[in-house]
Amino acid sequence: MKHWLFFSGIIAGIMLITGCGTSTTGEGPPVSGMKRESSAVETIPPEKPVPSSPSSRIEPAPTTQPAEKATPAPRQSASGVAMAVTQLLERARAQLAHGELDPASATVERAVRLDPHHAEGWALLAVIRARQEKYEEALAFAQKSNIFAGDNEALRKQNDELMAHIRSEKAGASH
């Protein structure tokens, strides 16, 4: 019970620090792949030869060319990535609140793949790993979060508290 209350406090703190808000940029979902205006190939009919002699009746082969060139799909903007990461972290917090540790973990992992420098994402992943009793990973993720936390002292403090709690639990378990 003591662990649950501690981790719940850490989760609540992370939710307050990250704002739990949604972005209002209005950008759509990411687009991947290639975009083609038309995939048809246009055949240009051969020119009719000018009749002259029987030996000159060889007609040129028809030429083909693409109707339009393929253009790469637009890359997702930085604000689009930030919005996707925010939405993923919100989903992960909801999953964690319902005790769905594995789905929450997968969701946060996806968020930090999109933005590997997202301090709050690493902090949330540290909390999830601690709840899963994967303490070494939790410590590593909390440290990684501190690396990217910049001047976010509140997040650094929460990471430090989580790491201290894990270390004290490990020390108590070994005695």
Backbone torsions as a table, in degrees:
resi	resn	phi	psi	omega
1	MET	NA	-39.5	179.8
2	LYS	-60.4	-40.6	179.8
3	HIS	-64.7	-44.3	-177.9
4	TRP	-59.7	-44.5	-179.8
5	LEU	-64.7	-40.7	179.8
6	PHE	-63.0	-49.4	-178.5
7	PHE	-66.7	-33.6	176.9
8	SER	-63.7	-39.7	177.0
9	GLY	-64.2	-41.1	178.2
10	ILE	-63.1	-45.0	-179.8
11	ILE	-61.7	-45.2	179.4
12	ALA	-61.2	-39.4	178.3
13	GLY	-64.5	-42.7	178.6
14	ILE	-63.8	-38.5	179.3
15	MET	-64.1	-38.8	178.3
16	LEU	-69.0	-40.5	-178.4
17	ILE	-64.8	-43.4	-175.9
18	THR	-81.3	-9.6	173.1
19	GLY	91.5	-21.5	178.3
20	CYS	51.5	18.9	-178.5
21	GLY	-94.9	165.7	175.5
22	THR	-106.8	152.4	178.9
23	SER	-80.2	147.7	179.4
24	THR	-117.0	36.5	-178.7
25	THR	-72.9	-22.4	177.9
26	GLY	76.2	11.2	179.0
27	GLU	-78.9	150.4	-178.7
28	GLY	-82.9	-177.1	-179.5
29	PRO	-68.8	159.6	-179.7
30	PRO	-62.2	147.8	179.1
31	VAL	-115.6	134.9	179.4
32	SER	-128.2	164.8	176.4
33	GLY	92.0	-163.2	-178.7
34	MET	-108.1	146.7	178.3
35	LYS	-110.4	128.6	177.3
36	ARG	-119.1	134.8	174.8
37	GLU	-72.3	-37.7	178.9
38	SER	-153.0	134.5	-179.7
39	SER	-99.2	1.9	-178.9
40	ALA	-74.7	151.0	175.1
41	VAL	-106.9	126.9	-176.3
42	GLU	-90.5	130.1	177.7
43	THR	-100.3	127.4	178.7
44	ILE	-94.2	121.7	-177.8
45	PRO	-65.3	148.2	179.8
46	PRO	-70.8	152.3	176.0
47	GLU	-73.6	147.2	178.7
48	LYS	-76.9	131.9	179.5
49	PRO	-72.3	151.3	176.2
50	VAL	-81.6	120.7	-177.6
51	PRO	-64.7	131.5	175.7
52	SER	-136.6	-72.2	180.0
53	SER	-130.8	164.0	-179.7
54	PRO	-59.1	-29.0	-177.7
55	SER	-78.4	-14.2	-178.7
56	SER	-97.7	16.6	-179.0
57	ARG	-85.2	14.6	177.5
58	ILE	-76.4	121.1	-178.9
59	GLU	-92.1	142.0	177.0
60	PRO	-68.7	149.8	178.4
61	ALA	-69.1	146.2	178.4
62	PRO	-64.6	145.6	177.2
63	THR	-102.4	146.3	177.5
64	THR	-123.0	149.3	174.6
65	GLN	-149.5	150.6	-179.7
66	PRO	-62.6	142.9	179.1
67	ALA	-63.0	-45.1	176.8
68	GLU	-147.2	149.6	-180.0
69	LYS	-77.3	147.3	175.9
70	ALA	-72.6	138.8	176.6
71	THR	-117.3	141.2	179.9
72	PRO	-65.6	147.0	177.0
73	ALA	-66.3	149.6	179.8
74	PRO	-64.5	141.7	177.8
75	ARG	-74.5	150.1	179.5
76	GLN	-71.5	133.6	-177.6
77	SER	-71.2	164.1	179.4
78	ALA	-60.2	-38.7	179.8
79	SER	-69.6	-29.9	176.2
80	GLY	-67.9	-39.7	176.6
81	VAL	-64.8	-44.6	-179.8
82	ALA	-60.2	-40.5	179.3
83	MET	-66.0	-41.6	179.0
84	ALA	-63.7	-42.3	179.5
85	VAL	-63.4	-43.8	179.0
86	THR	-59.3	-44.8	-179.7
87	GLN	-65.7	-40.1	178.4
88	LEU	-64.3	-41.9	179.8
89	LEU	-67.1	-35.9	175.7
90	GLU	-63.2	-43.4	178.1
91	ARG	-62.3	-42.6	-179.6
92	ALA	-63.2	-39.8	178.1
93	ARG	-63.1	-40.7	178.3
94	ALA	-65.0	-42.4	178.4
95	GLN	-62.8	-41.8	179.7
96	LEU	-65.3	-40.0	178.6
97	ALA	-61.7	-28.4	177.7
98	HIS	-91.7	6.3	178.0
99	GLY	78.9	13.8	-179.0
100	GLU	-89.2	78.2	-172.6
101	LEU	-66.7	-45.4	-177.9
102	ASP	-66.0	-46.8	176.6
103	PRO	-63.2	-38.3	178.4
104	ALA	-62.6	-41.5	179.0
105	SER	-61.9	-46.7	-179.3
106	ALA	-62.5	-38.4	-179.5
107	THR	-66.8	-44.2	179.3
108	VAL	-67.7	-38.4	177.8
109	GLU	-59.2	-39.2	177.5
110	ARG	-64.6	-40.5	179.8
111	ALA	-63.4	-43.7	-178.4
112	VAL	-75.9	-18.5	170.7
113	ARG	-70.1	-37.1	177.7
114	LEU	-69.4	-39.2	-179.9
115	ASP	-136.1	88.5	-176.3
116	PRO	-66.5	-8.1	-179.7
117	HIS	-104.7	16.4	-175.5
118	HIS	-85.2	100.9	-174.3
119	ALA	-59.9	-42.0	-178.4
120	GLU	-66.8	-33.7	176.9
121	GLY	-63.3	-46.6	178.8
122	TRP	-64.6	-36.8	178.8
123	ALA	-64.3	-42.9	179.1
124	LEU	-65.9	-39.3	177.3
125	LEU	-64.4	-35.4	176.5
126	ALA	-62.7	-42.9	179.0
127	VAL	-63.9	-43.8	179.7
128	ILE	-61.3	-45.3	179.7
129	ARG	-63.3	-36.8	177.1
130	ALA	-64.4	-41.9	177.7
131	ARG	-64.9	-29.5	177.8
132	GLN	-83.6	0.8	-178.4
133	GLU	62.7	31.5	173.5
134	LYS	-103.0	73.6	-167.3
135	TYR	-67.5	-36.3	-179.9
136	GLU	-64.4	-42.9	177.6
137	GLU	-65.6	-40.2	179.2
138	ALA	-59.7	-44.4	178.0
139	LEU	-62.2	-44.9	-179.3
140	ALA	-62.2	-41.9	-178.4
141	PHE	-70.6	-36.6	177.2
142	ALA	-65.1	-40.4	176.9
143	GLN	-64.0	-42.2	178.9
144	LYS	-63.4	-39.4	177.2
145	SER	-60.5	-42.2	178.8
146	ASN	-63.1	-34.9	178.8
147	ILE	-60.9	-40.4	-176.6
148	PHE	-94.3	-1.9	-174.6
149	ALA	-70.0	-19.4	179.7
150	GLY	60.0	-126.6	-178.9
151	ASP	-96.4	17.6	178.8
152	ASN	-80.3	82.6	-175.6
153	GLU	-65.0	-34.1	-179.9
154	ALA	-63.8	-41.7	178.9
155	LEU	-68.4	-41.6	177.0
156	ARG	-58.5	-42.7	-179.6
157	LYS	-62.7	-43.5	179.5
158	GLN	-65.0	-40.9	176.9
159	ASN	-61.9	-43.4	179.7
160	ASP	-63.1	-40.3	177.9
161	GLU	-64.5	-42.0	178.4
162	LEU	-62.4	-45.3	-179.9
163	MET	-64.1	-40.5	178.4
164	ALA	-63.8	-41.7	179.1
165	HIS	-63.0	-44.4	179.9
166	ILE	-62.9	-45.4	-179.7
167	ARG	-63.2	-39.2	179.0
168	SER	-68.9	-36.7	177.1
169	GLU	-65.4	-42.6	179.1
170	LYS	-65.3	-38.9	178.9
171	ALA	-67.2	-40.2	178.5
172	GLY	-67.4	-33.3	-179.4
173	ALA	-73.4	-27.1	-177.3
174	SER	-85.3	-7.9	179.5
175	HIS	-95.8	NA	NA
